[in-house]
Amino acid sequence: MKKPFYLQLVFVLLVAALMAACGGAEKDQDKATQLKELKNRQADIAKKIKTLEADLAKENPTANMKMKEVSVAELQPRAFDHFVQTQGIVEAIDNIFVSAKTMGVVTQVFVKEGDVVSKGQTLAQIDHSLILHGIEEVRSGLELATTVYNRQKNLWDQKIGTEVQFLQAKNNRESLESRLATLKEQLDMTRIKSPINGSVDEVEVKIGQNAAPGAPAFRVVSNDKLKVKANVSEAYINEIKKGNKVAVKFGEINKTVNAQITFVGRTINQLSRTFPVEVALASSNDFRPNMTGELTIVFHSETSALVVPVNIVQDINGQKIVYTAEGGQGTLKAKKNVVELIGVYGSSAQVTGLKAGDKIITVGYQGLNDGEPLKI
């Protein structure tokens, strides 16, 4: 008996479903196998990697170590100056307040501030009218006394007249001559004169004002003789000597002058605990009294010294430490060196405890440890 068509169709669909189910099971089974195999291979690869890393670590112990990057400089002996720095002020040696020699009313002022004057030049005139009158009177009397003396002398030479008359005429003439000289000196004292060549820096008197001896009338300054005066700490009293080299830097005019110490005071100021030094300056219109300058006084010079930047010297547990780099590329390590500071001047320090040729670490020295691997 022939099966109905729909039963045949159901049978075909069931067979197809069974075949599809069987095929999916085989695929799932293949994936599981593949996964297992890959895991086994992964374990073998990881084991081989571990073995190779161990072998490389034995051959090159620093290959996997973390190395600190640094910069180094080779240490070589060089000349080095020991110095002290201080501030100084320019002073004019010839900086003079001029006053009148006699009391009186100022009748004329011949100069103003800034004028250049010469030694002996009259700066102002004090009233001298009475002295002029006196000079005229004495001159008139002197003319008569001179005539009388000459006549008496002629008579005396001819043995005429008495010696007393001749001596009186002579004495009278000489007395008037002395009186005239005195009045001329008094007349000269009524002129206020410049005692030096220089320029008028201050005018303190006016026409009609009373002038008196000792009262400042003018200030005259000469730039021909200048000096820089400064004070130095008493700690250097045995170091600073006359003739020491000094560089004076004037920041206002951007100029540095090389000179020598010309004076060293021996008295220490009780309040500031300093002593004075002076430096003579060559004549120049660039310098002005009261201008400030920075003095760098060299009191000792080393021809061959080991000098390092002061910033690389570390204070660790009470010791002064400088790190150097030792070894070659790939085996470079940090070395801790205990040093002694001979002196610190500016940004450099003279040290002992290192040797020429050492590679001092100038960058990256912070936080280093002795023996730490390095990379330049």
Stockholm file with secondary structure:
# STOCKHOLM 1.0

chainA/1-376         MKKPFYLQLVFVLLVAALMAACGGAEKDQDKATQLKELKNRQADIAKKIKTLEADLAKENPTANMKMKEVSVAELQPRAFDHFVQTQGIVEAIDNIFVSAKTMGVVTQVFVKEGDVVSKGQTLAQIDHSLILHGIEEVRSGLELATTVYNRQKNLWDQKIGTEVQFLQAKNNRESLESRLATLKEQLDMTRIKSPINGSVDEVEVKIGQNAAPGAPAFRVVSNDKLKVKANVSEAYINEIKKGNKVAVKFGEINKTVNAQITFVGRTINQLSRTFPVEVALASSNDFRPNMTGELTIVFHSETSALVVPVNIVQDINGQKIVYTAEGGQGTLKAKKNVVELIGVYGSSAQVTGLKAGDKIITVGYQGLNDGEPLKI
#=GR chainA/1-376 SS CCCCHHHHHHHHHHHHHHHHHHHHHHHHHHHHHHHHHHHHHHHHHHHHHHHHHHHHHHHCTTTTSCCEECEEEECCCEEEEEEEEEEEEEEESSEEEEEBSSCEEEEEECCCTTCEECTTCEEEEECCHHHHHHHHHHHHHHHHHHHHHHHHHHHHHTTCSCHHHHHHHHHHHHHHHHHHHHHHHHHHHTEEECSSSEEEEEECCCTTCEECBTSEEEEEECSSSEEEEEEEEGGGTTTCCTTCEEEEEETTTTEEEEEEEEEECCCCCTTTCEEEEEEEECCCTTCCTTCEEEEEEEEEEEEEECEEEGGGCEEETTEEEEEEEESCTTSCEEEEEEEEEEEEETTEEEEESCCTTCEEEEESCTTCCTTCBEEC
#=GC SS_cons         CCCCHHHHHHHHHHHHHHHHHHHHHHHHHHHHHHHHHHHHHHHHHHHHHHHHHHHHHHHCTTTTSCCEECEEEECCCEEEEEEEEEEEEEEESSEEEEEBSSCEEEEEECCCTTCEECTTCEEEEECCHHHHHHHHHHHHHHHHHHHHHHHHHHHHHTTCSCHHHHHHHHHHHHHHHHHHHHHHHHHHHTEEECSSSEEEEEECCCTTCEECBTSEEEEEECSSSEEEEEEEEGGGTTTCCTTCEEEEEETTTTEEEEEEEEEECCCCCTTTCEEEEEEEECCCTTCCTTCEEEEEEEEEEEEEECEEEGGGCEEETTEEEEEEEESCTTSCEEEEEEEEEEEEETTEEEEESCCTTCEEEEESCTTCCTTCBEEC
//
